[in-house]
Amino acid sequence: MSQQILLKKAEKEDWTRILQLYSSLDEVDLEYRFFNLHRVSADEAKIIAGRPDHFALLALQGESAIGEATLQGNGEVSVVVQKQSRGMGVARLLVTELIDIARSKGFKKLRFFTLPSNSKMVGLGRAFGFRVLSHSSMEEEWILDL
């Protein structure tokens, strides 16, 4: 029996959950998220959890973070879901909530950057009506008018 997924705004004390989530990602996941093989440090997890210029949202199952999505002050969004929780609609829940938050904060556009080979993020963007603004072999920029 699976546990319910709860969404919550990340707070400073959630940095350990964020660190555990990012530590669970494999090399491909990290490249898709950061465009290079980058391991998140404890200090970086603390920044994600408590940075005032962006909004981080956690998907929790029990006490564990199984996903994280961020809305930056410039309208850029990012999403990550641990491998064993994919296919459960976690990313869709996170993005739906981020779009609602962005609208309530007066954002007019959202954007994300992804590697063209990241089919999961491309599919997620398409599902929400994002469109490609720019494309190269190295990255794509997707945009959504709110």
C-alpha positions in Angstrom: 0.0 0.0 0.0 1.5 3.3 -1.0 1.5 6.4 1.2 -0.1 9.6 0.3 2.0 12.3 -1.3 2.0 15.7 0.5 3.3 18.9 -1.0 4.8 21.5 1.3 6.9 24.7 0.9 10.5 23.9 1.8 11.7 25.5 5.0 15.2 25.9 6.3 14.9 22.7 8.4 14.1 20.7 5.3 17.6 20.9 4.0 18.4 17.3 5.1 15.5 16.0 3.2 16.6 17.9 0.1 20.2 16.6 0.5 18.9 13.0 0.8 16.8 13.4 -2.3 19.6 14.8 -4.4 22.0 12.2 -3.0 19.7 9.5 -4.3 20.0 10.7 -7.9 22.3 8.9 -10.4 24.7 10.5 -12.8 22.1 10.8 -15.6 19.6 12.4 -13.3 22.2 14.9 -12.1 23.2 15.7 -15.6 19.6 16.3 -16.6 19.1 18.6 -13.5 22.3 20.5 -13.6 23.6 20.0 -17.2 26.7 18.4 -15.7 27.6 15.8 -13.1 27.1 17.9 -9.9 26.6 16.5 -6.4 24.6 18.8 -4.1 26.5 19.6 -0.9 24.9 20.2 2.5 25.5 24.0 2.0 23.7 23.9 -1.3 20.8 21.9 0.2 20.5 24.6 2.8 20.4 27.3 0.1 17.6 25.4 -1.8 15.6 25.1 1.4 15.9 28.7 2.6 16.7 31.0 -0.2 14.5 34.1 -0.1 14.6 34.8 -3.8 12.9 31.6 -4.8 10.2 29.2 -3.8 11.1 25.5 -3.3 8.3 22.9 -3.0 8.8 19.4 -1.7 6.8 16.3 -2.4 6.8 14.2 0.7 5.9 10.5 1.1 6.0 9.8 4.8 9.0 11.8 6.1 11.0 11.5 2.9 11.3 14.0 0.1 10.6 12.2 -3.2 10.5 15.3 -5.3 11.4 18.9 -5.4 10.5 21.8 -7.6 11.7 25.4 -7.5 10.3 28.6 -8.8 13.0 31.3 -9.1 12.3 35.0 -9.0 12.9 35.2 -12.8 10.2 32.7 -13.5 12.5 29.8 -14.1 11.3 26.4 -12.8 13.1 23.2 -12.2 11.8 19.8 -11.1 13.4 16.6 -9.8 11.8 13.3 -8.7 13.7 10.3 -7.3 13.8 7.4 -9.7 11.6 5.0 -7.7 8.8 7.6 -7.4 8.6 8.3 -11.1 5.4 7.4 -12.9 3.3 8.3 -9.9 2.4 11.8 -11.0 4.8 13.5 -8.6 6.2 15.9 -11.2 2.8 16.8 -12.4 1.6 17.6 -8.8 4.7 19.7 -8.2 4.4 21.7 -11.5 0.6 22.2 -11.1 1.2 23.7 -7.7 4.2 25.9 -9.0 2.0 27.2 -11.8 -0.7 28.2 -9.2 1.9 29.8 -7.0 3.4 31.7 -9.9 0.0 33.0 -11.0 -0.8 34.1 -7.4 2.5 36.0 -7.3 1.8 37.8 -10.6 4.2 36.0 -12.9 3.3 36.4 -16.6 5.6 33.6 -17.9 7.4 30.5 -16.7 10.4 28.9 -18.3 12.7 26.0 -18.0 15.9 24.8 -19.6 16.5 21.2 -20.4 18.7 18.9 -22.4 17.0 17.8 -25.6 17.5 14.2 -24.6 15.5 14.7 -21.3 12.4 13.1 -22.7 10.6 13.2 -19.3 11.0 16.9 -18.9 10.1 17.6 -22.5 7.0 15.5 -22.1 6.1 17.3 -18.8 6.5 20.7 -20.5 4.3 19.7 -23.4 1.6 18.4 -21.0 1.4 21.8 -19.4 1.4 23.8 -22.6 5.1 25.0 -22.5 6.5 25.7 -25.9 10.1 25.7 -27.2 11.5 29.2 -27.3 15.0 28.2 -28.3 16.7 25.0 -29.3 20.3 23.8 -29.8 22.0 20.5 -29.6 23.1 21.4 -26.0 19.9 22.8 -24.5 16.3 23.9 -25.1 14.5 26.8 -23.4 10.8 26.2 -22.9 8.2 28.9 -22.0 4.7 29.1 -20.7 2.5 32.2 -20.9 0.3 32.4 -17.8 
